[in-house]
């Protein structure tokens, strides 16, 4: 059974979404990204030297990291869920969108906004990048329900990133197709279950920190 190392509402949520959409059995191990400790108190850096989630212990016992690789592994492991196209032009399109979400949205826009140590100049620069990148996504979603012709792991990743928008000052108001898409994806049963569970964990985590 696969074991997903995750932190509530981090980008690892996309993998939980994919697993639930596939109806897959998996183990979930929570990580505190501030202390780099696993729920049992062990050192997460001894497991994943970058100290980042997702990290997925796959069936052969090895560890798989990097969101785009983890998501495609899950999709390929459960092909009946059709979370990724087979090799060919559409698979290349999936990789394109996974790369875009990972680099142009996650890293270029949201990473500086999420990082509490990020200077204000870096946050301002990240906000300057929003219009072009969200415009590209808006154009796609104005004409399509999903990033590909059907729901895929790329949508799980994008929905996860969009969850951060309100918290970190990215207004989705100018992007109506993106807003409608986000709601549509979050209404999917597997996605809703994953998001609901991790939102509850996140709130519980924040309450414990506040009372400490």
LUMLUM-464586 format. One record per atom (N, C-alpha, C): x, y, z; residue number from 1; atom name; residue in one letter. Coordinates in pm, 1 decimal, decimal comma. Atoms other than C-alpha are relative to their C-alpha. Layout:
<rs>
px; py; pz; n; atom; res
X; Y; Z; NUM; CA; a
...
</rs>
This chain:
<rs>
px; py; pz; n; atom; res
83,6; -119,7; 0,0; 1; N; x
0,0; 0,0; 0,0; 1; CA; x
87,7; 125,5; 0,0; 1; C; x
-74,7; -124,0; 4,5; 2; N; x
126,3; 346,1; -83,2; 2; CA; x
-20,1; 80,0; 127,6; 2; C; x
5,5; -85,0; -118,4; 3; N; x
202,4; 589,4; 198,8; 3; CA; x
31,3; 143,6; -43,1; 3; C; x
-17,3; -139,3; 38,7; 4; N; x
154,0; 962,0; 132,5; 4; CA; x
37,5; 83,4; 122,0; 4; C; x
-38,3; -98,8; -100,2; 5; N; x
346,5; 1204,8; 349,7; 5; CA; x
-58,4; 132,9; -43,7; 5; C; x
74,7; -119,1; 37,0; 6; N; x
135,7; 1519,7; 357,8; 6; CA; x
-0,6; 100,4; 113,3; 6; C; x
30,7; -103,2; -98,6; 7; N; x
69,8; 1846,1; 537,0; 7; CA; x
-133,3; 60,2; -38,0; 7; C; x
135,4; -44,2; 34,5; 8; N; x
-289,3; 1972,7; 558,5; 8; CA; x
-2,7; 126,7; -85,9; 8; C; x
23,5; -106,7; 96,9; 9; N; x
-386,0; 2195,9; 263,0; 9; CA; x
124,8; 42,2; -76,6; 9; C; x
-117,6; -22,5; 84,4; 10; N; x
-31,3; 2191,0; 121,7; 10; CA; x
-25,2; -62,3; -137,1; 10; C; x
21,7; 51,6; 135,3; 11; N; x
17,9; 2086,7; -241,1; 11; CA; x
-18,3; -151,1; -2,7; 11; C; x
24,2; 144,2; -9,5; 12; N; x
12,8; 1723,3; -125,6; 12; CA; x
-148,6; -33,0; 0,2; 12; C; x
144,6; 21,9; 6,9; 13; N; x
-365,2; 1767,9; -105,4; 13; CA; x
-41,3; -51,6; -137,2; 13; C; x
34,0; 44,8; 135,4; 14; N; x
-372,4; 1714,2; -482,4; 14; CA; x
10,4; -151,4; -12,6; 14; C; x
-15,4; 145,3; 6,5; 15; N; x
-248,1; 1358,2; -435,7; 15; CA; x
-110,7; -69,6; 78,1; 15; C; x
114,0; 57,7; -72,9; 16; N; x
-510,8; 1286,3; -170,1; 16; CA; x
-125,3; 5,3; -87,5; 16; C; x
113,5; -11,3; 91,3; 17; N; x
-770,8; 1417,2; -415,5; 17; CA; x
3,2; -109,3; -105,9; 17; C; x
-12,8; 100,3; 106,1; 18; N; x
-638,2; 1187,9; -686,8; 18; CA; x
-27,3; -140,0; 53,1; 18; C; x
22,1; 131,9; -59,5; 19; N; x
-634,7; 885,1; -457,4; 19; CA; x
-147,9; -22,9; 28,9; 19; C; x
142,0; 15,0; -29,0; 20; N; x
-993,0; 948,0; -347,1; 20; CA; x
-81,2; -8,9; -128,4; 20; C; x
69,5; 7,7; 128,4; 21; N; x
-1107,3; 1009,4; -703,1; 21; CA; x
15,8; -138,5; -62,5; 21; C; x
-25,4; 133,8; 53,4; 22; N; x
-952,2; 674,8; -794,9; 22; CA; x
-59,1; -109,9; 87,7; 22; C; x
49,0; 101,0; -92,1; 23; N; x
-1110,3; 497,4; -497,3; 23; CA; x
110,7; -89,3; 51,1; 23; C; x
-117,8; 79,2; -33,9; 24; N; x
-761,6; 384,5; -397,7; 24; CA; x
22,9; -6,9; 150,2; 24; C; x
-40,5; 16,6; -138,9; 25; N; x
-645,7; 249,9; -64,1; 25; CA; x
141,4; 55,6; 16,2; 25; C; x
-132,6; -55,1; -26,2; 26; N; x
-348,4; 436,4; 82,9; 26; CA; x
10,9; 35,6; 146,9; 26; C; x
-28,0; -47,7; -134,8; 27; N; x
-185,4; 530,0; 411,5; 27; CA; x
37,8; 147,0; -9,7; 27; C; x
-30,2; -142,8; -0,9; 28; N; x
-155,4; 898,5; 503,1; 28; CA; x
75,6; 33,8; 128,1; 28; C; x
-84,5; -34,1; -113,5; 29; N; x
122,6; 1025,4; 729,9; 29; CA; x
22,9; 150,3; 3,1; 29; C; x
-6,4; -146,4; -8,5; 30; N; x
105,9; 1384,4; 849,2; 30; CA; x
139,6; 47,9; 38,7; 30; C; x
-130,4; -61,3; -24,4; 31; N; x
415,4; 1604,9; 850,3; 31; CA; x
-21,1; 144,1; 44,0; 31; C; x
-2,0; -140,9; -39,2; 32; N; x
469,7; 1933,6; 1034,8; 32; CA; x
112,6; 65,9; -78,8; 32; C; x
-101,1; -59,5; 87,2; 33; N; x
648,6; 2142,6; 774,5; 33; CA; x
84,5; 105,2; 71,3; 33; C; x
-80,3; -96,3; -75,9; 34; N; x
765,9; 2394,6; 1033,9; 34; CA; x
112,7; -68,5; 74,8; 34; C; x
-100,2; 70,3; -80,3; 35; N; x
946,6; 2144,9; 1253,5; 35; CA; x
68,2; -112,0; -77,5; 35; C; x
-50,1; 112,6; 80,9; 36; N; x
1008,8; 1886,9; 979,2; 36; CA; x
-7,0; -130,8; 78,4; 36; C; x
21,7; 122,2; -76,8; 37; N; x
869,9; 1619,6; 1207,7; 37; CA; x
-123,3; -72,2; -49,8; 37; C; x
113,2; 85,1; 33,7; 38; N; x
642,1; 1330,3; 1122,0; 38; CA; x
-88,4; -9,7; 124,3; 38; C; x
95,3; 6,4; -111,2; 39; N; x
335,2; 1271,6; 1339,4; 39; CA; x
51,9; -82,8; 117,0; 39; C; x
-53,1; 82,9; -108,9; 40; N; x
522,2; 1005,0; 1539,9; 40; CA; x
123,7; 61,4; 65,4; 40; C; x
-114,6; -68,7; -58,2; 41; N; x
798,9; 1255,5; 1619,9; 41; CA; x
130,8; -22,0; -71,9; 41; C; x
-123,4; 27,9; 72,1; 42; N; x
1055,2; 1117,9; 1378,0; 42; CA; x
35,2; 114,0; -95,0; 42; C; x
-55,4; -106,2; 82,4; 43; N; x
1269,7; 1337,2; 1154,8; 43; CA; x
-40,4; -20,5; -145,9; 43; C; x
42,2; 12,5; 139,5; 44; N; x
1106,9; 1393,7; 816,7; 44; CA; x
116,7; 17,7; -95,9; 44; C; x
-115,8; -21,9; 87,1; 45; N; x
1439,8; 1512,0; 672,9; 45; CA; x
79,3; -129,1; -22,7; 45; C; x
-65,1; 129,4; 19,5; 46; N; x
1571,5; 1159,7; 722,9; 46; CA; x
-72,8; -83,8; -104,2; 46; C; x
80,0; 69,5; 100,9; 47; N; x
1294,7; 1041,6; 491,6; 47; CA; x
9,7; 70,6; -134,1; 47; C; x
-1,8; -82,7; 121,5; 48; N; x
1288,1; 1327,1; 238,8; 48; CA; x
92,1; 118,6; 25,8; 48; C; x
-99,8; -102,5; -34,6; 49; N; x
1602,3; 1545,8; 249,5; 49; CA; x
-42,3; 143,2; -30,2; 49; C; x
47,6; -134,6; 27,5; 50; N; x
1424,5; 1846,4; 94,7; 50; CA; x
-103,4; 46,0; 102,6; 50; C; x
97,6; -34,8; -102,3; 51; N; x
1167,9; 1833,4; 374,6; 51; CA; x
-130,6; 51,1; -56,5; 51; C; x
119,7; -48,7; 67,1; 52; N; x
883,0; 1889,8; 129,2; 52; CA; x
-99,3; -112,6; -23,7; 52; C; x
105,8; 92,8; 38,7; 53; N; x
551,1; 1722,1; 62,9; 53; CA; x
-54,0; 44,8; -136,0; 53; C; x
20,4; 140,1; -33,4; 54; N; x
421,1; 1531,5; -116,6; 54; CA; x
127,0; -82,9; -13,1; 54; C; x
-96,9; 106,9; 17,2; 55; N; x
649,8; 1238,7; -65,1; 55; CA; x
-81,2; -128,3; 8,1; 55; C; x
83,4; 119,7; 10,2; 56; N; x
502,6; 904,4; -163,3; 56; CA; x
86,1; -125,3; 5,1; 56; C; x
-65,6; 130,8; -8,5; 57; N; x
631,4; 567,4; -47,2; 57; CA; x
-80,1; -95,2; -88,2; 57; C; x
73,4; 80,8; 96,4; 58; N; x
539,9; 346,7; -339,7; 58; CA; x
19,4; -148,5; 28,8; 58; C; x
13,8; 141,7; -30,3; 59; N; x
484,1; -25,8; -364,5; 59; CA; x
132,2; -74,1; 13,3; 59; C; x
-128,5; 69,8; -8,7; 60; N; x
848,1; -123,9; -410,7; 60; CA; x
83,3; 48,0; 118,3; 60; C; x
-69,2; -47,8; -118,6; 61; N; x
944,3; 60,9; -92,3; 61; CA; x
80,4; 126,5; -20,7; 61; C; x
-76,6; -121,5; 26,7; 62; N; x
1117,0; 351,1; -263,5; 62; CA; x
-87,2; 123,0; 19,3; 62; C; x
70,1; -126,1; -23,1; 63; N; x
1024,9; 716,1; -210,7; 63; CA; x
-3,0; 80,9; -129,1; 63; C; x
18,2; -84,4; 117,1; 64; N; x
885,3; 930,7; -489,3; 64; CA; x
-35,4; 140,5; 47,3; 64; C; x
27,7; -138,6; -35,6; 65; N; x
892,5; 1308,9; -460,0; 65; CA; x
-29,2; 81,3; -126,3; 65; C; x
38,3; -96,0; 103,4; 66; N; x
793,9; 1613,1; -669,9; 66; CA; x
-144,7; -26,4; -44,0; 66; C; x
143,9; 14,1; 17,9; 67; N; x
425,0; 1675,0; -716,6; 67; CA; x
-39,1; -55,2; -136,5; 67; C; x
39,4; 44,2; 133,8; 68; N; x
409,9; 1625,5; -1091,7; 68; CA; x
30,0; -147,9; -21,6; 68; C; x
-32,3; 142,2; 11,4; 69; N; x
579,5; 1285,7; -1064,5; 69; CA; x
-93,8; -84,6; 84,7; 69; C; x
88,5; 74,1; -89,7; 70; N; x
370,2; 1173,6; -767,7; 70; CA; x
-139,8; -12,0; -59,2; 70; C; x
134,7; 1,5; 56,4; 71; N; x
43,4; 1269,1; -935,5; 71; CA; x
-9,5; -94,1; -120,2; 71; C; x
4,7; 89,4; 115,7; 72; N; x
129,2; 1087,0; -1257,1; 72; CA; x
15,8; -145,5; 40,8; 72; C; x
-12,3; 137,6; -47,6; 73; N; x
234,7; 778,2; -1063,4; 73; CA; x
-134,9; -51,3; 48,0; 73; C; x
132,1; 41,4; -49,4; 74; N; x
-102,0; 767,2; -888,6; 74; CA; x
-94,8; -23,9; -116,8; 74; C; x
87,8; 15,5; 115,6; 75; N; x
-283,7; 818,9; -1218,5; 75; CA; x
30,5; -128,8; -76,1; 75; C; x
-38,4; 120,5; 74,4; 76; N; x
-88,0; 538,9; -1386,4; 76; CA; x
-24,2; -127,3; 80,8; 76; C; x
22,1; 116,5; -85,6; 77; N; x
-126,2; 307,6; -1089,5; 77; CA; x
-147,2; -42,7; -0,8; 77; C; x
143,4; 28,7; 0,1; 78; N; x
-505,8; 332,3; -1116,0; 78; CA; x
-61,3; 48,3; -132,1; 78; C; x
40,7; -47,7; 132,8; 79; N; x
-575,4; 360,0; -1490,0; 79; CA; x
-150,7; 4,6; -21,4; 79; C; x
144,9; 1,2; 19,8; 80; N; x
-946,6; 279,1; -1460,7; 80; CA; x
-64,7; 132,1; 41,7; 80; C; x
53,6; -129,8; -42,8; 81; N; x
-997,4; 617,6; -1290,3; 81; CA; x
16,9; 107,1; -107,0; 81; C; x
-20,7; -91,2; 113,6; 82; N; x
-875,9; 789,3; -1609,3; 82; CA; x
39,5; 140,3; 47,1; 82; C; x
-49,6; -127,5; -51,5; 83; N; x
-690,2; 1060,5; -1420,6; 83; CA; x
114,4; 55,8; -82,5; 83; C; x
-103,7; -45,3; 93,1; 84; N; x
-427,9; 1085,3; -1695,3; 84; CA; x
-18,7; -74,0; -131,1; 84; C; x
10,2; 68,4; 128,7; 85; N; x
-435,0; 1009,5; -2067,8; 85; CA; x
116,5; -97,2; -18,7; 85; C; x
-113,9; 86,1; 34,9; 86; N; x
-219,2; 730,7; -2210,2; 86; CA; x
104,6; 80,7; -76,0; 86; C; x
-105,8; -69,6; 72,4; 87; N; x
108,5; 820,8; -2378,5; 87; CA; x
-49,1; 46,4; -136,3; 87; C; x
43,1; -59,7; 126,1; 88; N; x
59,6; 1044,8; -2677,4; 88; CA; x
-14,6; 149,7; 16,9; 88; C; x
12,7; -145,6; -1,1; 89; N; x
-34,6; 1401,7; -2754,2; 89; CA; x
-71,1; 51,5; 124,3; 89; C; x
72,8; -47,8; -117,4; 90; N; x
-286,6; 1431,2; -2470,3; 90; CA; x
82,5; -15,9; 127,6; 90; C; x
-86,5; 14,2; -118,5; 91; N; x
-33,4; 1297,6; -2218,7; 91; CA; x
101,0; 114,6; 2,9; 91; C; x
-90,2; -115,0; 6,1; 92; N; x
206,0; 1565,2; -2337,3; 92; CA; x
-71,5; 126,4; 45,8; 92; C; x
78,3; -115,2; -43,8; 93; N; x
-70,9; 1819,5; -2283,3; 93; CA; x
-17,9; -1,9; 152,1; 93; C; x
8,1; 10,9; -145,4; 94; N; x
-116,8; 1687,6; -1929,2; 94; CA; x
130,1; 47,5; 63,9; 94; C; x
-129,4; -42,2; -55,2; 95; N; x
255,6; 1732,1; -1863,9; 95; CA; x
17,2; 150,8; -12,3; 95; C; x
-7,6; -144,9; 17,7; 96; N; x
231,9; 2083,2; -2003,4; 96; CA; x
-73,9; 71,6; 112,6; 96; C; x
78,3; -67,7; -102,4; 97; N; x
-43,8; 2178,6; -1759,7; 97; CA; x
56,3; -24,8; 139,7; 97; C; x
-63,9; 26,4; -129,0; 98; N; x
124,0; 2006,3; -1465,2; 98; CA; x
122,1; 89,9; 18,5; 98; C; x
-116,5; -87,4; -6,3; 99; N; x
440,3; 2199,2; -1547,6; 99; CA; x
-39,7; 144,7; 20,8; 99; C; x
45,9; -138,5; -12,5; 100; N; x
249,6; 2525,9; -1582,2; 100; CA; x
-48,3; 28,3; 141,7; 100; C; x
50,6; -20,6; -136,0; 101; N; x
66,8; 2485,6; -1251,8; 101; CA; x
115,4; -2,1; 100,4; 101; C; x
-110,0; 13,7; -94,6; 102; N; x
385,4; 2376,4; -1076,9; 102; CA; x
98,2; 115,9; -1,9; 102; C; x
-102,5; -102,9; 9,4; 103; N; x
620,7; 2644,3; -1206,8; 103; CA; x
-57,7; 141,5; -6,8; 103; C; x
50,8; -134,8; 23,0; 104; N; x
413,0; 2941,0; -1321,7; 104; CA; x
-97,9; 46,9; 107,3; 104; C; x
94,7; -37,6; -104,6; 105; N; x
149,0; 2932,9; -1047,2; 105; CA; x
54,8; -31,8; 139,4; 105; C; x
-45,1; 40,2; -133,0; 106; N; x
281,3; 2735,3; -752,0; 106; CA; x
127,7; 73,7; 39,6; 106; C; x
-130,2; -54,9; -38,4; 107; N; x
643,2; 2850,4; -755,3; 107; CA; x
12,6; 149,7; -28,2; 107; C; x
-20,5; -140,6; 36,2; 108; N; x
632,2; 3184,6; -937,4; 108; CA; x
-93,2; 94,0; 75,5; 108; C; x
97,9; -88,2; -63,7; 109; N; x
315,5; 3326,1; -779,9; 109; CA; x
-14,2; -29,7; 149,1; 109; C; x
41,1; 27,1; -137,1; 110; N; x
226,2; 3146,0; -459,4; 110; CA; x
114,4; -29,0; 96,6; 110; C; x
-109,0; 30,7; -93,4; 111; N; x
558,9; 3030,4; -314,8; 111; CA; x
47,7; 124,1; 75,9; 111; C; x
-40,5; -118,8; -76,5; 112; N; x
668,2; 3388,2; -228,7; 112; CA; x
-110,0; 51,2; 93,2; 112; C; x
109,8; -48,5; -83,0; 113; N; x
322,1; 3465,9; -88,5; 113; CA; x
-20,7; -87,3; 123,2; 113; C; x
21,1; 95,1; -109,6; 114; N; x
302,7; 3154,1; 129,0; 114; CA; x
113,4; 5,7; 102,0; 114; C; x
-118,1; 2,8; -86,7; 115; N; x
654,8; 3185,2; 271,7; 115; CA; x
-2,0; 119,0; 96,2; 115; C; x
4,0; -111,5; -95,5; 116; N; x
638,3; 3391,6; 594,5; 116; CA; x
129,2; 81,5; 3,9; 116; C; x
-127,8; -71,5; 1,8; 117; N; x
1005,6; 3486,9; 547,5; 117; CA; x
20,4; 81,3; -127,4; 117; C; x
-13,7; -68,8; 127,8; 118; N; x
944,4; 3627,6; 199,6; 118; CA; x
-9,1; 151,3; 19,9; 118; C; x
6,8; -146,0; -15,0; 119; N; x
1023,7; 4004,1; 181,2; 119; CA; x
-116,2; 58,4; -79,0; 119; C; x
114,2; -63,2; 64,5; 120; N; x
751,0; 4244,7; 75,5; 120; CA; x
24,4; 23,6; -148,8; 120; C; x
-30,6; -20,3; 142,4; 121; N; x
928,6; 4319,2; -253,1; 121; CA; x
-24,1; -127,7; -79,6; 121; C; x
21,6; 127,3; 68,3; 122; N; x
917,2; 3952,0; -341,4; 122; CA; x
-149,4; -28,2; -14,8; 122; C; x
144,1; 21,6; 6,8; 123; N; x
546,0; 3935,8; -260,5; 123; CA; x
-63,2; 91,5; -105,0; 123; C; x
51,5; -92,6; 101,1; 124; N; x
476,8; 4244,3; -473,1; 124; CA; x
32,6; -49,3; -140,1; 124; C; x
-41,1; 52,2; 130,7; 125; N; x
671,9; 4093,3; -760,9; 125; CA; x
-84,7; -121,2; -38,7; 125; C; x
85,2; 116,6; 27,3; 126; N; x
471,7; 3770,6; -728,8; 126; CA; x
-138,7; 43,6; -44,9; 126; C; x
132,0; -50,6; 40,1; 127; N; x
145,2; 3966,4; -749,5; 127; CA; x
1,6; 54,0; -142,8; 127; C; x
-10,7; -51,7; 136,5; 128; N; x
269,4; 4128,5; -1070,2; 128; CA; x
-9,1; -110,7; -104,0; 128; C; x
1,1; 113,5; 92,8; 129; N; x
289,0; 3782,9; -1227,7; 129; CA; x
-138,8; -61,1; -18,3; 129; C; x
130,6; 64,9; -0,6; 130; N; x
-75,1; 3696,7; -1160,8; 130; CA; x
-74,9; 18,2; -131,8; 130; C; x
89,5; -30,9; 112,0; 131; N; x
-247,7; 3868,6; -1454,8; 131; CA; x
30,4; -85,4; -124,0; 131; C; x
-34,6; 78,0; 119,5; 132; N; x
-58,5; 3697,1; -1738,8; 132; CA; x
-33,2; -146,8; 20,3; 132; C; x
15,3; 143,8; -23,0; 133; N; x
-67,3; 3352,1; -1584,4; 133; CA; x
-146,0; -39,1; 20,7; 133; C; x
141,3; 29,7; -17,6; 134; N; x
-427,1; 3361,5; -1466,8; 134; CA; x
-78,4; 25,8; -128,4; 134; C; x
65,5; -23,4; 128,6; 135; N; x
-524,7; 3504,0; -1803,2; 135; CA; x
6,7; -121,2; -91,5; 135; C; x
-15,4; 121,4; 81,1; 136; N; x
-389,8; 3193,2; -1974,8; 136; CA; x
-96,0; -108,7; 47,8; 136; C; x
91,6; 100,4; -56,2; 137; N; x
-586,2; 2966,5; -1739,9; 137; CA; x
-144,8; 39,8; -27,6; 137; C; x
134,8; -50,1; 27,5; 138; N; x
-897,7; 3183,7; -1777,0; 138; CA; x
-42,0; -30,0; -143,8; 138; C; x
32,7; 24,0; 141,5; 139; N; x
-884,5; 3154,7; -2157,2; 139; CA; x
-30,0; -147,2; -25,0; 139; C; x
23,5; 143,3; 16,3; 140; N; x
-862,3; 2776,9; -2136,3; 140; CA; x
-134,3; -40,4; 61,7; 140; C; x
118,7; 45,0; -72,1; 141; N; x
-1141,5; 2738,1; -1881,4; 141; CA; x
-127,4; 71,0; -44,7; 141; C; x
118,0; -64,1; 57,1; 142; N; x
-1373,2; 2982,3; -2054,9; 142; CA; x
-62,5; -86,2; -108,3; 142; C; x
48,1; 83,7; 109,9; 143; N; x
-1404,9; 2723,0; -2330,4; 143; CA; x
-2,1; -148,8; 33,4; 143; C; x
-8,8; 141,6; -36,9; 144; N; x
-1347,6; 2394,1; -2142,1; 144; CA; x
-32,5; -15,4; 148,1; 144; C; x
32,5; 26,0; -140,0; 145; N; x
-1470,2; 2239,1; -1819,1; 145; CA; x
123,7; -28,1; 84,4; 145; C; x
-120,8; 39,1; -71,5; 146; N; x
-1123,6; 2112,4; -1724,9; 146; CA; x
122,3; 38,0; -82,7; 146; C; x
-122,1; -33,5; 73,0; 147; N; x
-761,6; 2164,2; -1824,5; 147; CA; x
19,0; -89,1; -122,3; 147; C; x
5,4; 89,1; 115,6; 148; N; x
-788,6; 1859,2; -2051,5; 148; CA; x
-146,5; -18,8; -36,3; 148; C; x
139,1; 22,9; 40,1; 149; N; x
-1105,9; 1714,8; -2201,9; 149; CA; x
-84,7; -59,9; 111,7; 149; C; x
69,8; 55,0; -115,7; 150; N; x
-1195,9; 1550,8; -1867,7; 150; CA; x
86,5; 26,8; 123,0; 150; C; x
-73,9; -21,6; -124,4; 151; N; x
-1091,8; 1577,1; -1503,1; 151; CA; x
126,1; -85,4; 1,4; 151; C; x
-128,0; 70,0; -6,4; 152; N; x
-728,0; 1482,2; -1451,0; 152; CA; x
75,6; 44,5; 124,0; 152; C; x
-82,4; -39,4; -113,9; 153; N; x
-453,0; 1506,0; -1191,9; 153; CA; x
45,7; 144,9; -11,3; 153; C; x
-33,7; -141,9; 15,0; 154; N; x
-369,0; 1847,8; -1338,2; 154; CA; x
-106,4; 87,7; 64,6; 154; C; x
107,7; -75,2; -65,3; 155; N; x
-708,0; 1969,8; -1215,8; 155; CA; x
9,6; -10,6; 151,6; 155; C; x
-19,1; 15,1; -144,9; 156; N; x
-640,1; 1828,8; -869,7; 156; CA; x
107,6; 96,8; 48,3; 156; C; x
-108,9; -90,9; -36,9; 157; N; x
-315,8; 2028,9; -860,2; 157; CA; x
-46,6; 145,1; -8,6; 157; C; x
44,7; -137,7; 14,3; 158; N; x
-473,7; 2349,5; -992,0; 158; CA; x
-101,5; 37,6; 108,4; 158; C; x
98,7; -28,8; -104,3; 159; N; x
-768,2; 2328,6; -750,9; 159; CA; x
66,4; 20,3; 134,8; 159; C; x
-74,0; -14,0; -125,2; 160; N; x
-524,9; 2283,9; -462,7; 160; CA; x
66,4; 136,3; 9,2; 160; C; x
-65,9; -130,8; 2,7; 161; N; x
-331,7; 2594,7; -565,5; 161; CA; x
-103,0; 112,0; 15,1; 161; C; x
103,0; -103,6; -7,8; 162; N; x
-650,9; 2796,7; -608,7; 162; CA; x
-58,2; 12,3; 140,4; 162; C; x
46,1; -7,5; -138,9; 163; N; x
-747,8; 2710,4; -251,1; 163; CA; x
75,0; 106,7; 79,0; 163; C; x
-84,3; -93,6; -74,4; 164; N; x
-466,6; 2941,5; -139,7; 164; CA; x
-28,8; 145,7; -34,6; 164; C; x
12,5; -135,4; 54,0; 165; N; x
-582,3; 3245,4; -335,8; 165; CA; x
-53,8; 99,3; 102,6; 165; C; x
62,4; -95,1; -91,8; 166; N; x
-811,3; 3411,0; -80,9; 166; CA; x
88,9; 27,9; 120,1; 166; C; x
-83,8; -15,5; -118,4; 167; N; x
-574,5; 3351,4; 210,1; 167; CA; x
119,6; 90,4; -26,3; 167; C; x
-123,7; -71,6; 28,0; 168; N; x
-278,3; 3507,4; 32,7; 168; CA; x
-18,7; 117,0; -97,1; 168; C; x
22,7; -126,9; 66,9; 169; N; x
-441,7; 3803,4; -134,7; 169; CA; x
-5,5; -2,8; -151,0; 169; C; x
18,1; 7,8; 145,7; 170; N; x
-497,5; 3677,7; -488,2; 170; CA; x
-150,0; -2,6; -27,2; 170; C; x
142,4; -16,3; 25,1; 171; N; x
-840,9; 3798,8; -596,9; 171; CA; x
-39,7; -73,7; -127,9; 171; C; x
47,8; 72,7; 118,0; 172; N; x
-1021,0; 3557,6; -831,1; 172; CA; x
-113,6; 74,0; -70,8; 172; C; x
110,1; -75,4; 58,5; 173; N; x
-1284,1; 3823,1; -907,7; 173; CA; x
12,8; 27,8; -148,1; 173; C; x
-13,0; -29,9; 143,0; 174; N; x
-1140,4; 3920,0; -1247,8; 174; CA; x
-1,9; -123,4; -90,1; 174; C; x
-13,5; 123,4; 78,5; 175; N; x
-1134,8; 3555,1; -1356,5; 175; CA; x
-122,6; -88,7; 20,1; 175; C; x
124,6; 74,1; -28,1; 176; N; x
-1495,9; 3426,4; -1366,1; 176; CA; x
5,5; -146,7; -39,6; 176; C; x
-8,6; 140,9; 39,7; 177; N; x
-1413,2; 3107,0; -1553,7; 177; CA; x
80,6; -80,0; 101,0; 177; C; x
-80,3; 67,6; -101,3; 178; N; x
-1150,9; 3020,6; -1294,1; 178; CA; x
-82,2; -20,9; 126,6; 178; C; x
84,4; 13,6; -118,6; 179; N; x
-1394,3; 3086,9; -1009,5; 179; CA; x
-101,9; -112,4; -17,4; 179; C; x
100,1; 104,3; 25,0; 180; N; x
-1661,1; 2866,5; -1167,4; 180; CA; x
64,5; -138,3; -2,8; 180; C; x
-75,1; 126,1; 7,3; 181; N; x
-1405,7; 2594,9; -1238,8; 181; CA; x
37,0; -48,9; 139,6; 181; C; x
-43,1; 38,5; -134,0; 182; N; x
-1274,3; 2597,6; -882,7; 182; CA; x
-116,0; -60,8; 77,9; 182; C; x
118,5; 53,1; -68,4; 183; N; x
-1623,3; 2548,3; -742,1; 183; CA; x
-39,9; -135,0; -58,0; 183; C; x
39,9; 123,7; 66,9; 184; N; x
-1698,3; 2277,3; -999,1; 184; CA; x
89,9; -116,6; 43,7; 184; C; x
-92,1; 106,0; -40,0; 185; N; x
-1386,2; 2080,0; -907,9; 185; CA; x
-19,1; -35,3; 147,2; 185; C; x
17,6; 27,2; -143,3; 186; N; x
-1439,3; 2118,7; -532,6; 186; CA; x
-130,2; -71,3; 30,8; 186; C; x
126,8; 70,3; -19,1; 187; N; x
-1791,4; 1980,7; -575,1; 187; CA; x
8,5; -148,9; -34,7; 187; C; x
-14,8; 142,1; 31,3; 188; N; x
-1658,1; 1647,6; -701,9; 188; CA; x
11,9; -79,0; 130,2; 188; C; x
0,6; 71,9; -128,1; 189; N; x
-1712,4; 1380,7; -432,3; 189; CA; x
137,9; -30,8; 56,5; 189; C; x
-133,1; 33,7; -49,4; 190; N; x
-1352,0; 1264,0; -408,7; 190; CA; x
78,0; 123,0; 41,9; 190; C; x
-69,1; -124,6; -30,9; 191; N; x
-1216,0; 1618,4; -413,7; 191; CA; x
-58,5; 62,2; 126,6; 191; C; x
65,7; -57,8; -117,4; 192; N; x
-1472,4; 1741,1; -160,7; 192; CA; x
38,8; -74,6; 126,8; 192; C; x
-39,5; 79,1; -117,0; 193; N; x
-1387,8; 1456,2; 75,5; 193; CA; x
142,8; 34,1; 42,1; 193; C; x
-140,2; -29,0; -30,1; 194; N; x
-1013,3; 1523,6; 51,4; 194; CA; x
14,6; 139,5; 59,8; 194; C; x
-10,9; -137,4; -47,1; 195; N; x
-1051,0; 1899,0; 96,0; 195; CA; x
-62,5; 14,9; 138,7; 195; C; x
66,4; -10,3; -129,1; 196; N; x
-1296,3; 1864,7; 383,9; 196; CA; x
82,0; -59,5; 112,6; 196; C; x
-81,1; 64,4; -103,0; 197; N; x
-1073,3; 1625,7; 575,1; 197; CA; x
121,4; 84,7; 35,8; 197; C; x
-122,1; -75,5; -28,0; 198; N; x
-761,8; 1837,3; 535,6; 198; CA; x
-30,1; 138,2; 56,6; 198; C; x
38,6; -127,8; -59,7; 199; N; x
-943,2; 2162,3; 613,8; 199; CA; x
-22,2; -16,6; 149,9; 199; C; x
21,6; 26,6; -143,1; 200; N; x
-1052,5; 2010,5; 945,7; 200; CA; x
133,3; -20,6; 71,8; 200; C; x
-132,2; 20,8; -60,1; 201; N; x
-695,0; 1896,1; 1015,9; 201; CA; x
74,7; 132,1; 13,6; 201; C; x
-69,1; -129,0; -0,8; 202; N; x
-559,2; 2240,2; 927,0; 202; CA; x
-53,2; 89,4; 112,9; 202; C; x
59,4; -82,1; -105,2; 203; N; x
-802,7; 2417,6; 1159,6; 203; CA; x
38,0; -51,1; 138,1; 203; C; x
-40,1; 58,8; -127,4; 204; N; x
-721,9; 2176,4; 1439,9; 204; CA; x
145,8; 32,6; 30,4; 204; C; x
-141,8; -32,1; -14,0; 205; N; x
-349,6; 2234,1; 1382,3; 205; CA; x
18,9; 146,0; 40,7; 205; C; x
-10,9; -142,5; -31,6; 206; N; x
-395,5; 2613,0; 1391,0; 206; CA; x
-48,4; 29,1; 142,0; 206; C; x
51,9; -20,0; -134,8; 207; N; x
-602,2; 2594,9; 1710,0; 207; CA; x
101,4; -45,2; 105,5; 207; C; x
-100,5; 50,1; -95,0; 208; N; x
-333,3; 2388,5; 1884,8; 208; CA; x
116,9; 97,0; 10,4; 208; C; x
-111,4; -94,2; -2,3; 209; N; x
-63,6; 2637,2; 1783,7; 209; CA; x
-38,4; 128,0; 74,9; 209; C; x
46,2; -123,2; -65,1; 210; N; x
-272,6; 2930,2; 1903,4; 210; CA; x
-6,4; -14,4; 152,0; 210; C; x
14,4; 21,2; -144,5; 211; N; x
-322,4; 2773,7; 2245,4; 211; CA; x
130,8; -43,1; 66,3; 211; C; x
-128,5; 48,3; -55,5; 212; N; x
38,3; 2660,0; 2286,8; 212; CA; x
73,9; 111,7; 74,7; 212; C; x
</rs>
